[in-house]
Amino acid sequence: MNPARIALVTAAAARDLDDDLPPLREALTARGLAFDVLDWDDAAADWSRYAVAVLRSAWDYSQRLPEFLAWAERTAQRTRLVNPLDVVRWNTDKHYLAELQRAGVPIVPSAFLEPGSDGAAGIAAFLDAHADAEFVVKPAVGAGSRDAQRYGREDRAAAAAHAQRLLDAQRSVLLQPYLAHVDEHGETALIHFAGAFSHAIRKGPLLRRGEGPTRALFAAEHITPREPSAAERALAARTLAAMPFAAPLLYARVDLIHDAAGDPRVLELELTEPSLFFAQSPDAAARFAAALERVL
């Protein structure tokens, strides 16, 4: 093993789409750190050659989760996987939201339908429990808004068909109210390196009424820098403290949206392969490279 060499882990389909990769290359090179960019499913890759394998843009994992987790387990036996295997197992299935809620973290209200259940009955029960005008159907294992769609209450038949398609494919379904404040305010994503806040961005709303679920690797996003509010910073810190892991992670992204009262709620906690939006914050890639060097 080369004690200083880093593997940046991507996927073949993501290589030309990962906007974080060019600035990260520059930042690592500036610090004199040696690295290679490798596809996670490259059968010829010898992961034992590397001091650390850093998951960056393995964005097709949601379509191949058992295979991806098996790879992660093998790789973690050969090198240091970052973020670690237990984090990857926990974070690749959005059932973690229920665990955060039990820990007292305010999340976007979430309900799960499991394979073998009836999609129409699950949608009906969800609508009975929530008075919101719109709601979202998405897979519990998913990335980049793939297979996620926004519906109105009058679209329950289409929503039930969507949910049933996922259930029939043996995929758990996540149901959430569509919090309308996102149309105006967007999402706030707060990025942390080694437990410390680095920067934040605003995402414009991704899900539009009448548009089917994206079949692309991820939905197109409109990204701008954002200064998070004190309430958003506090909720992000609270969320990271509630994770069932002792040590700060090399990277973590907390995605928040606001409810009708204007209070932030956790939409997702991205710990496996998140975009880190280096382009939206000067020196963010350098901060990440410094944190990675400390890992080495």
Phi and psi in degrees as GROMACS dihedral restraints (atoms count N, CA, C in turn):
[ dihedral_restraints ]
;  ai    aj    ak    al  type     phi  dphi    fc
    3     4     5     6     1   -77.5    20    10
    4     5     6     7     1   116.3    20    10
    6     7     8     9     1   -65.7    20    10
    7     8     9    10     1   -13.9    20    10
    9    10    11    12     1  -117.0    20    10
   10    11    12    13     1     1.0    20    10
   12    13    14    15     1   -89.9    20    10
   13    14    15    16     1   139.8    20    10
   15    16    17    18     1  -113.8    20    10
   16    17    18    19     1   138.3    20    10
   18    19    20    21     1  -103.2    20    10
   19    20    21    22     1   122.2    20    10
   21    22    23    24     1   -96.4    20    10
   22    23    24    25     1   116.3    20    10
   24    25    26    27     1   -95.6    20    10
   25    26    27    28     1   124.2    20    10
   27    28    29    30     1  -132.1    20    10
   28    29    30    31     1  -160.8    20    10
   30    31    32    33     1  -137.3    20    10
   31    32    33    34     1   151.2    20    10
   33    34    35    36     1   -56.2    20    10
   34    35    36    37     1   -40.9    20    10
   36    37    38    39     1   -71.7    20    10
   37    38    39    40     1   -15.5    20    10
   39    40    41    42     1  -102.6    20    10
   40    41    42    43     1   -12.7    20    10
   42    43    44    45     1   -53.5    20    10
   43    44    45    46     1   -45.1    20    10
   45    46    47    48     1   -86.2    20    10
   46    47    48    49     1    -0.2    20    10
   48    49    50    51     1  -108.8    20    10
   49    50    51    52     1   -11.9    20    10
   51    52    53    54     1   -83.7    20    10
   52    53    54    55     1    96.7    20    10
   54    55    56    57     1   -68.8    20    10
   55    56    57    58     1   -17.4    20    10
   57    58    59    60     1   -76.3    20    10
   58    59    60    61     1   -21.5    20    10
   60    61    62    63     1   -66.7    20    10
   61    62    63    64     1   -46.8    20    10
   63    64    65    66     1   -59.2    20    10
   64    65    66    67     1   -49.2    20    10
   66    67    68    69     1   -65.8    20    10
   67    68    69    70     1   -29.6    20    10
   69    70    71    72     1   -69.0    20    10
   70    71    72    73     1   -40.6    20    10
   72    73    74    75     1   -55.8    20    10
   73    74    75    76     1   -46.9    20    10
   75    76    77    78     1   -63.2    20    10
   76    77    78    79     1   -42.6    20    10
   78    79    80    81     1   -67.3    20    10
   79    80    81    82     1   -40.6    20    10
   81    82    83    84     1   -67.3    20    10
   82    83    84    85     1   -41.7    20    10
   84    85    86    87     1   -62.3    20    10
   85    86    87    88     1   -40.5    20    10
   87    88    89    90     1   -62.2    20    10
   88    89    90    91     1   -27.7    20    10
   90    91    92    93     1   -92.8    20    10
   91    92    93    94     1     3.6    20    10
   93    94    95    96     1    72.6    20    10
   94    95    96    97     1    25.0    20    10
   96    97    98    99     1   -94.6    20    10
   97    98    99   100     1   131.6    20    10
   99   100   101   102     1   -88.0    20    10
  100   101   102   103     1   140.7    20    10
  102   103   104   105     1  -153.8    20    10
  103   104   105   106     1   159.2    20    10
  105   106   107   108     1  -131.5    20    10
  106   107   108   109     1   149.6    20    10
  108   109   110   111     1  -102.6    20    10
  109   110   111   112     1   121.1    20    10
  111   112   113   114     1  -130.6    20    10
  112   113   114   115     1   143.2    20    10
  114   115   116   117     1   -75.3    20    10
  115   116   117   118     1   138.0    20    10
  117   118   119   120     1   -60.9    20    10
  118   119   120   121     1   -31.0    20    10
  120   121   122   123     1  -100.1    20    10
  121   122   123   124     1    20.0    20    10
  123   124   125   126     1   -71.0    20    10
  124   125   126   127     1   109.2    20    10
  126   127   128   129     1   -66.2    20    10
  127   128   129   130     1   -21.0    20    10
  129   130   131   132     1   -88.7    20    10
  130   131   132   133     1    -6.9    20    10
  132   133   134   135     1   -71.3    20    10
  133   134   135   136     1   134.5    20    10
  135   136   137   138     1  -106.2    20    10
  136   137   138   139     1    94.5    20    10
  138   139   140   141     1   -69.5    20    10
  139   140   141   142     1   -18.7    20    10
  141   142   143   144     1   -70.7    20    10
  142   143   144   145     1   -10.6    20    10
  144   145   146   147     1   -74.7    20    10
  145   146   147   148     1   -11.0    20    10
  147   148   149   150     1  -113.1    20    10
  148   149   150   151     1   145.0    20    10
  150   151   152   153     1   -71.8    20    10
  151   152   153   154     1   -30.0    20    10
  153   154   155   156     1  -154.2    20    10
  154   155   156   157     1   142.5    20    10
  156   157   158   159     1  -114.5    20    10
  157   158   159   160     1   115.8    20    10
  159   160   161   162     1  -102.7    20    10
  160   161   162   163     1   113.0    20    10
  162   163   164   165     1   -67.5    20    10
  163   164   165   166     1   120.9    20    10
  165   166   167   168     1  -121.7    20    10
  166   167   168   169     1   -56.4    20    10
  168   169   170   171     1  -142.1    20    10
  169   170   171   172     1    52.5    20    10
  171   172   173   174     1   -82.8    20    10
  172   173   174   175     1    61.3    20    10
  174   175   176   177     1   -76.3    20    10
  175   176   177   178     1    -5.2    20    10
  177   178   179   180     1   -94.9    20    10
  178   179   180   181     1     9.0    20    10
  180   181   182   183     1   -62.1    20    10
  181   182   183   184     1   -33.2    20    10
  183   184   185   186     1   -66.3    20    10
  184   185   186   187     1   -22.2    20    10
  186   187   188   189     1   -89.0    20    10
  187   188   189   190     1    -7.7    20    10
  189   190   191   192     1  -142.8    20    10
  190   191   192   193     1    42.7    20    10
  192   193   194   195     1   -59.5    20    10
  193   194   195   196     1   -48.1    20    10
  195   196   197   198     1   -58.1    20    10
  196   197   198   199     1   -40.7    20    10
  198   199   200   201     1   -65.4    20    10
  199   200   201   202     1   -41.7    20    10
  201   202   203   204     1   -65.6    20    10
  202   203   204   205     1   -44.1    20    10
  204   205   206   207     1   -66.6    20    10
  205   206   207   208     1   -35.3    20    10
  207   208   209   210     1   -64.6    20    10
  208   209   210   211     1   -41.4    20    10
  210   211   212   213     1   -61.9    20    10
  211   212   213   214     1   -45.5    20    10
  213   214   215   216     1   -60.4    20    10
  214   215   216   217     1   -39.8    20    10
  216   217   218   219     1   -65.0    20    10
  217   218   219   220     1   -44.3    20    10
  219   220   221   222     1   -63.5    20    10
  220   221   222   223     1   -43.9    20    10
  222   223   224   225     1   -66.1    20    10
  223   224   225   226     1   -37.9    20    10
  225   226   227   228     1   -65.2    20    10
  226   227   228   229     1   -19.3    20    10
  228   229   230   231     1   -83.3    20    10
  229   230   231   232     1   -13.8    20    10
  231   232   233   234     1  -108.3    20    10
  232   233   234   235     1   -22.8    20    10
  234   235   236   237     1  -155.3    20    10
  235   236   237   238     1  -178.2    20    10
  237   238   239   240     1   -87.7    20    10
  238   239   240   241     1   115.9    20    10
  240   241   242   243     1   -90.9    20    10
  241   242   243   244     1   131.6    20    10
  243   244   245   246     1  -132.9    20    10
  244   245   246   247     1   123.2    20    10
  246   247   248   249     1   -67.4    20    10
  247   248   249   250     1   161.8    20    10
  249   250   251   252     1   -68.2    20    10
  250   251   252   253     1   165.6    20    10
  252   253   254   255     1   -57.8    20    10
  253   254   255   256     1   -43.5    20    10
  255   256   257   258     1   -65.1    20    10
  256   257   258   259     1   -32.1    20    10
  258   259   260   261     1   -67.5    20    10
  259   260   261   262     1   -44.1    20    10
  261   262   263   264     1   -61.8    20    10
  262   263   264   265     1   -45.8    20    10
  264   265   266   267     1   -59.7    20    10
  265   266   267   268     1   -41.8    20    10
  267   268   269   270     1   -71.4    20    10
  268   269   270   271     1   -40.3    20    10
  270   271   272   273     1   -89.6    20    10
  271   272   273   274     1   -12.8    20    10
  273   274   275   276     1   -82.3    20    10
  274   275   276   277     1    -1.4    20    10
  276   277   278   279     1  -128.8    20    10
  277   278   279   280     1   123.4    20    10
  279   280   281   282     1   -72.0    20    10
  280   281   282   283     1     4.6    20    10
  282   283   284   285     1   -59.8    20    10
  283   284   285   286     1   -16.9    20    10
  285   286   287   288     1   -59.9    20    10
  286   287   288   289     1   -23.7    20    10
  288   289   290   291     1   -60.1    20    10
  289   290   291   292     1   -38.3    20    10
  291   292   293   294     1   -64.2    20    10
  292   293   294   295     1   -35.7    20    10
  294   295   296   297     1   -68.4    20    10
  295   296   297   298     1   -40.3    20    10
  297   298   299   300     1   -62.4    20    10
  298   299   300   301     1   -40.8    20    10
  300   301   302   303     1   -62.9    20    10
  301   302   303   304     1   -41.7    20    10
  303   304   305   306     1   -63.5    20    10
  304   305   306   307     1   -26.7    20    10
  306   307   308   309     1   -83.7    20    10
  307   308   309   310     1     3.4    20    10
  309   310   311   312     1    92.6    20    10
  310   311   312   313     1     8.4    20    10
  312   313   314   315     1   -82.3    20    10
  313   314   315   316     1   128.3    20    10
  315   316   317   318     1   -72.8    20    10
  316   317   318   319     1   112.6    20    10
  318   319   320   321     1  -109.5    20    10
  319   320   321   322     1   167.1    20    10
  321   322   323   324     1   -63.3    20    10
  322   323   324   325     1   126.7    20    10
  324   325   326   327     1   -49.7    20    10
  325   326   327   328     1   134.0    20    10
  327   328   329   330     1  -137.8    20    10
  328   329   330   331     1   139.0    20    10
  330   331   332   333     1  -132.9    20    10
  331   332   333   334     1   146.9    20    10
  333   334   335   336     1  -117.7    20    10
  334   335   336   337     1   138.9    20    10
  336   337   338   339     1  -110.8    20    10
  337   338   339   340     1   136.5    20    10
  339   340   341   342     1  -108.1    20    10
  340   341   342   343     1   151.3    20    10
  342   343   344   345     1   -51.5    20    10
  343   344   345   346     1   138.5    20    10
  345   346   347   348     1    99.2    20    10
  346   347   348   349     1   -15.3    20    10
  348   349   350   351     1   -89.9    20    10
  349   350   351   352     1   171.5    20    10
  351   352   353   354     1   -96.5    20    10
  352   353   354   355     1   122.0    20    10
  354   355   356   357     1   -62.5    20    10
  355   356   357   358     1   -43.9    20    10
  357   358   359   360     1   -63.6    20    10
  358   359   360   361     1   -42.8    20    10
  360   361   362   363     1   -65.7    20    10
  361   362   363   364     1   -38.3    20    10
  363   364   365   366     1   -66.4    20    10
  364   365   366   367     1   -41.3    20    10
  366   367   368   369     1   -63.4    20    10
  367   368   369   370     1   -44.2    20    10
  369   370   371   372     1   -60.7    20    10
  370   371   372   373     1   -44.3    20    10
  372   373   374   375     1   -64.6    20    10
  373   374   375   376     1   -38.7    20    10
  375   376   377   378     1   -64.5    20    10
  376   377   378   379     1   -44.5    20    10
  378   379   380   381     1   -67.2    20    10
  379   380   381   382     1   -31.9    20    10
  381   382   383   384     1   -65.5    20    10
  382   383   384   385     1   -30.8    20    10
  384   385   386   387     1   -88.2    20    10
  385   386   387   388     1   -16.5    20    10
  387   388   389   390     1  -131.7    20    10
  388   389   390   391     1   131.0    20    10
  390   391   392   393     1   -92.3    20    10
  391   392   393   394     1     0.1    20    10
  393   394   395   396     1   -59.5    20    10
  394   395   396   397     1   148.9    20    10
  396   397   398   399     1   -71.0    20    10
  397   398   399   400     1   -27.8    20    10
  399   400   401   402     1  -133.4    20    10
  400   401   402   403     1   160.6    20    10
  402   403   404   405     1  -151.0    20    10
  403   404   405   406     1   169.2    20    10
  405   406   407   408     1  -123.9    20    10
  406   407   408   409     1   137.3    20    10
  408   409   410   411     1  -113.3    20    10
  409   410   411   412     1   126.9    20    10
  411   412   413   414     1  -149.4    20    10
  412   413   414   415     1   158.2    20    10
  414   415   416   417     1   -74.3    20    10
  415   416   417   418     1   147.7    20    10
  417   418   419   420     1   -69.9    20    10
  418   419   420   421     1   -25.8    20    10
  420   421   422   423     1  -111.2    20    10
  421   422   423   424     1   107.1    20    10
  423   424   425   426     1  -167.1    20    10
  424   425   426   427     1   164.0    20    10
  426   427   428   429     1  -148.6    20    10
  427   428   429   430     1   149.4    20    10
  429   430   431   432     1    64.3    20    10
  430   431   432   433     1    27.6    20    10
  432   433   434   435     1    63.9    20    10
  433   434   435   436     1    14.3    20    10
  435   436   437   438     1   -65.6    20    10
  436   437   438   439     1   132.0    20    10
  438   439   440   441     1    67.6    20    10
  439   440   441   442     1    17.8    20    10
  441   442   443   444     1  -103.5    20    10
  442   443   444   445     1   142.8    20    10
  444   445   446   447     1  -148.7    20    10
  445   446   447   448     1   147.2    20    10
  447   448   449   450     1   -99.3    20    10
  448   449   450   451     1   136.3    20    10
  450   451   452   453     1  -133.2    20    10
  451   452   453   454     1   153.8    20    10
  453   454   455   456     1   -91.9    20    10
  454   455   456   457     1   163.3    20    10
  456   457   458   459     1   -58.7    20    10
  457   458   459   460     1   -31.4    20    10
  459   460   461   462     1   -72.5    20    10
  460   461   462   463     1    -9.0    20    10
  462   463   464   465     1   -99.3    20    10
  463   464   465   466     1    23.1    20    10
  465   466   467   468     1   -60.6    20    10
  466   467   468   469     1   -31.8    20    10
  468   469   470   471     1   -65.1    20    10
  469   470   471   472     1   -44.4    20    10
  471   472   473   474     1   -65.9    20    10
  472   473   474   475     1   -39.3    20    10
  474   475   476   477     1   -64.9    20    10
  475   476   477   478     1   -40.0    20    10
  477   478   479   480     1   -64.4    20    10
  478   479   480   481     1   -39.1    20    10
  480   481   482   483     1   -64.9    20    10
  481   482   483   484     1   -40.3    20    10
  483   484   485   486     1   -61.2    20    10
  484   485   486   487     1   -50.3    20    10
  486   487   488   489     1   -60.4    20    10
  487   488   489   490     1   -41.8    20    10
  489   490   491   492     1   -66.3    20    10
  490   491   492   493     1   -36.4    20    10
  492   493   494   495     1   -59.9    20    10
  493   494   495   496     1   -43.2    20    10
  495   496   497   498     1   -66.7    20    10
  496   497   498   499     1   -43.7    20    10
  498   499   500   501     1   -63.0    20    10
  499   500   501   502     1   -40.1    20    10
  501   502   503   504     1   -65.8    20    10
  502   503   504   505     1   -24.5    20    10
  504   505   506   507     1   -87.3    20    10
  505   506   507   508     1    12.1    20    10
  507   508   509   510     1    63.8    20    10
  508   509   510   511     1    38.7    20    10
  510   511   512   513     1  -116.0    20    10
  511   512   513   514     1   130.9    20    10
  513   514   515   516     1   -67.6    20    10
  514   515   516   517     1   150.2    20    10
  516   517   518   519     1  -116.9    20    10
  517   518   519   520     1   137.0    20    10
  519   520   521   522     1  -108.4    20    10
  520   521   522   523     1   127.9    20    10
  522   523   524   525     1  -113.0    20    10
  523   524   525   526     1   132.4    20    10
  525   526   527   528     1  -141.5    20    10
  526   527   528   529     1   144.7    20    10
  528   529   530   531     1   -64.6    20    10
  529   530   531   532     1   145.7    20    10
  531   532   533   534     1   -85.3    20    10
  532   533   534   535     1   111.4    20    10
  534   535   536   537     1   -81.4    20    10
  535   536   537   538     1   108.2    20    10
  537   538   539   540     1   -61.7    20    10
  538   539   540   541     1   -21.8    20    10
  540   541   542   543     1   -60.7    20    10
  541   542   543   544     1   -20.6    20    10
  543   544   545   546     1   -65.7    20    10
  544   545   546   547     1   -27.3    20    10
  546   547   548   549     1   -63.2    20    10
  547   548   549   550     1   -33.3    20    10
  549   550   551   552     1   -91.5    20    10
  550   551   552   553     1   -45.1    20    10
  552   553   554   555     1   -93.9    20    10
  553   554   555   556     1   -22.5    20    10
  555   556   557   558     1    72.2    20    10
  556   557   558   559     1  -168.6    20    10
  558   559   560   561     1   -99.1    20    10
  559   560   561   562     1   150.7    20    10
  561   562   563   564     1  -112.4    20    10
  562   563   564   565     1   124.3    20    10
  564   565   566   567     1  -110.4    20    10
  565   566   567   568     1   120.3    20    10
  567   568   569   570     1  -105.9    20    10
  568   569   570   571     1   121.3    20    10
  570   571   572   573     1  -104.0    20    10
  571   572   573   574     1   133.7    20    10
  573   574   575   576     1  -125.7    20    10
  574   575   576   577     1   140.4    20    10
  576   577   578   579     1  -119.9    20    10
  577   578   579   580     1   126.2    20    10
  579   580   581   582     1    52.7    20    10
  580   581   582   583     1    37.3    20    10
  582   583   584   585     1    85.7    20    10
  583   584   585   586     1    -6.9    20    10
  585   586   587   588     1  -105.4    20    10
  586   587   588   589     1   139.0    20    10
  588   589   590   591     1   -63.5    20    10
  589   590   591   592     1   133.9    20    10
  591   592   593   594     1  -107.5    20    10
  592   593   594   595     1   -58.1    20    10
  594   595   596   597     1  -166.2    20    10
  595   596   597   598     1   174.0    20    10
  597   598   599   600     1  -141.2    20    10
  598   599   600   601     1   157.3    20    10
  600   601   602   603     1  -135.7    20    10
  601   602   603   604     1   162.5    20    10
  603   604   605   606     1  -107.2    20    10
  604   605   606   607     1   130.7    20    10
  606   607   608   609     1  -103.4    20    10
  607   608   609   610     1   133.1    20    10
  609   610   611   612     1   -69.4    20    10
  610   611   612   613     1   162.9    20    10
  612   613   614   615     1   -59.8    20    10
  613   614   615   616     1   136.3    20    10
  615   616   617   618     1   -97.1    20    10
  616   617   618   619     1   -35.3    20    10
  618   619   620   621     1   -98.7    20    10
  619   620   621   622     1   124.3    20    10
  621   622   623   624     1  -118.5    20    10
  622   623   624   625     1   142.5    20    10
  624   625   626   627     1   -59.3    20    10
  625   626   627   628     1   138.5    20    10
  627   628   629   630     1    86.7    20    10
  628   629   630   631     1   -10.6    20    10
  630   631   632   633     1   -93.4    20    10
  631   632   633   634     1   132.2    20    10
  633   634   635   636     1   -69.6    20    10
  634   635   636   637     1   166.5    20    10
  636   637   638   639     1   -59.4    20    10
  637   638   639   640     1   137.6    20    10
  639   640   641   642     1   -66.4    20    10
  640   641   642   643     1   140.6    20    10
  642   643   644   645     1  -102.9    20    10
  643   644   645   646     1    -0.8    20    10
  645   646   647   648     1   -74.5    20    10
  646   647   648   649     1   172.8    20    10
  648   649   650   651     1   -60.6    20    10
  649   650   651   652     1   -36.2    20    10
  651   652   653   654     1  -157.4    20    10
  652   653   654   655     1   157.3    20    10
  654   655   656   657     1   -75.1    20    10
  655   656   657   658     1   147.9    20    10
  657   658   659   660     1   -62.9    20    10
  658   659   660   661     1   140.7    20    10
  660   661   662   663     1  -125.4    20    10
  661   662   663   664     1   145.7    20    10
  663   664   665   666     1  -107.4    20    10
  664   665   666   667     1   113.4    20    10
  666   667   668   669     1  -116.6    20    10
  667   668   669   670     1   133.3    20    10
  669   670   671   672     1  -138.9    20    10
  670   671   672   673     1   155.7    20    10
  672   673   674   675     1   -64.3    20    10
  673   674   675   676     1   152.5    20    10
  675   676   677   678     1  -146.7    20    10
  676   677   678   679     1   140.7    20    10
  678   679   680   681     1   -91.9    20    10
  679   680   681   682     1   112.9    20    10
  681   682   683   684     1   -70.4    20    10
  682   683   684   685     1   153.0    20    10
  684   685   686   687     1   -75.2    20    10
  685   686   687   688     1   166.8    20    10
  687   688   689   690     1   -61.3    20    10
  688   689   690   691     1   -37.5    20    10
  690   691   692   693     1   -66.8    20    10
  691   692   693   694     1   -38.2    20    10
  693   694   695   696     1   -68.2    20    10
  694   695   696   697     1   -42.6    20    10
  696   697   698   699     1   -60.4    20    10
  697   698   699   700     1   -42.4    20    10
  699   700   701   702     1   -66.9    20    10
  700   701   702   703     1   -40.5    20    10
  702   703   704   705     1   -68.3    20    10
  703   704   705   706     1   -38.8    20    10
  705   706   707   708     1   -60.8    20    10
  706   707   708   709     1   -44.9    20    10
  708   709   710   711     1   -63.3    20    10
  709   710   711   712     1   -40.6    20    10
  711   712   713   714     1   -63.8    20    10
  712   713   714   715     1   -38.7    20    10
  714   715   716   717     1   -65.9    20    10
  715   716   717   718     1   -45.6    20    10
  717   718   719   720     1   -63.8    20    10
  718   719   720   721     1   -36.0    20    10
  720   721   722   723     1   -68.3    20    10
  721   722   723   724     1   -24.2    20    10
  723   724   725   726     1   -85.4    20    10
  724   725   726   727     1    -8.3    20    10
  726   727   728   729     1   -63.1    20    10
  727   728   729   730     1   146.8    20    10
  729   730   731   732     1   -84.2    20    10
  730   731   732   733     1    44.9    20    10
  732   733   734   735     1  -135.2    20    10
  733   734   735   736     1   139.7    20    10
  735   736   737   738     1   -79.0    20    10
  736   737   738   739     1   -47.0    20    10
  738   739   740   741     1   -89.7    20    10
  739   740   741   742     1   148.9    20    10
  741   742   743   744     1   -59.3    20    10
  742   743   744   745     1   143.7    20    10
  744   745   746   747     1   -90.8    20    10
  745   746   747   748     1   153.0    20    10
  747   748   749   750     1   -55.1    20    10
  748   749   750   751     1   -41.9    20    10
  750   751   752   753     1  -143.7    20    10
  751   752   753   754     1   147.8    20    10
  753   754   755   756     1  -154.6    20    10
  754   755   756   757     1   138.6    20    10
  756   757   758   759     1  -126.6    20    10
  757   758   759   760     1   126.5    20    10
  759   760   761   762     1  -108.2    20    10
  760   761   762   763     1   116.6    20    10
  762   763   764   765     1   -98.7    20    10
  763   764   765   766     1   123.7    20    10
  765   766   767   768     1  -122.1    20    10
  766   767   768   769     1   147.2    20    10
  768   769   770   771     1  -132.6    20    10
  769   770   771   772     1   166.4    20    10
  771   772   773   774     1  -104.7    20    10
  772   773   774   775     1   143.6    20    10
  774   775   776   777     1   -86.2    20    10
  775   776   777   778     1  -175.1    20    10
  777   778   779   780     1   -62.4    20    10
  778   779   780   781     1   -26.8    20    10
  780   781   782   783     1   -83.2    20    10
  781   782   783   784     1    -3.9    20    10
  783   784   785   786     1    86.5    20    10
  784   785   786   787     1     9.6    20    10
  786   787   788   789     1   -90.7    20    10
  787   788   789   790     1   140.4    20    10
  789   790   791   792     1   -73.2    20    10
  790   791   792   793     1   145.7    20    10
  792   793   794   795     1  -136.0    20    10
  793   794   795   796     1   149.4    20    10
  795   796   797   798     1   -77.2    20    10
  796   797   798   799     1   123.6    20    10
  798   799   800   801     1   -90.6    20    10
  799   800   801   802     1   -47.6    20    10
  801   802   803   804     1  -150.4    20    10
  802   803   804   805     1   158.2    20    10
  804   805   806   807     1  -123.5    20    10
  805   806   807   808     1   110.5    20    10
  807   808   809   810     1  -100.9    20    10
  808   809   810   811     1   110.1    20    10
  810   811   812   813     1  -124.9    20    10
  811   812   813   814     1    -1.1    20    10
  813   814   815   816     1  -105.5    20    10
  814   815   816   817     1   -54.4    20    10
  816   817   818   819     1  -149.2    20    10
  817   818   819   820     1    44.1    20    10
  819   820   821   822     1   -76.0    20    10
  820   821   822   823     1   147.7    20    10
  822   823   824   825     1   -62.5    20    10
  823   824   825   826     1   138.2    20    10
  825   826   827   828     1  -109.9    20    10
  826   827   828   829     1    -1.8    20    10
  828   829   830   831     1    54.9    20    10
  829   830   831   832     1    51.4    20    10
  831   832   833   834     1   -59.5    20    10
  832   833   834   835     1   -34.2    20    10
  834   835   836   837     1   -65.7    20    10
  835   836   837   838     1   -21.0    20    10
  837   838   839   840     1   -90.4    20    10
  838   839   840   841     1     1.2    20    10
  840   841   842   843     1  -146.9    20    10
  841   842   843   844     1   116.4    20    10
  843   844   845   846     1   -56.4    20    10
  844   845   846   847     1   135.7    20    10
  846   847   848   849     1    72.5    20    10
  847   848   849   850     1     5.6    20    10
  849   850   851   852     1   -63.3    20    10
  850   851   852   853     1   -43.5    20    10
  852   853   854   855     1   -62.9    20    10
  853   854   855   856     1   -37.5    20    10
  855   856   857   858     1   -66.0    20    10
  856   857   858   859     1   -39.0    20    10
  858   859   860   861     1   -64.2    20    10
  859   860   861   862     1   -40.8    20    10
  861   862   863   864     1   -64.6    20    10
  862   863   864   865     1   -44.6    20    10
  864   865   866   867     1   -60.4    20    10
  865   866   867   868     1   -39.4    20    10
  867   868   869   870     1   -64.7    20    10
  868   869   870   871     1   -41.6    20    10
  870   871   872   873     1   -64.8    20    10
  871   872   873   874     1   -39.0    20    10
  873   874   875   876     1   -67.0    20    10
  874   875   876   877     1   -38.7    20    10
  876   877   878   879     1   -61.8    20    10
  877   878   879   880     1   -35.5    20    10
  879   880   881   882     1   -67.4    20    10
  880   881   882   883     1   -33.1    20    10
  882   883   884   885     1   -60.7    20    10
  883   884   885   886     1   -41.9    20    10
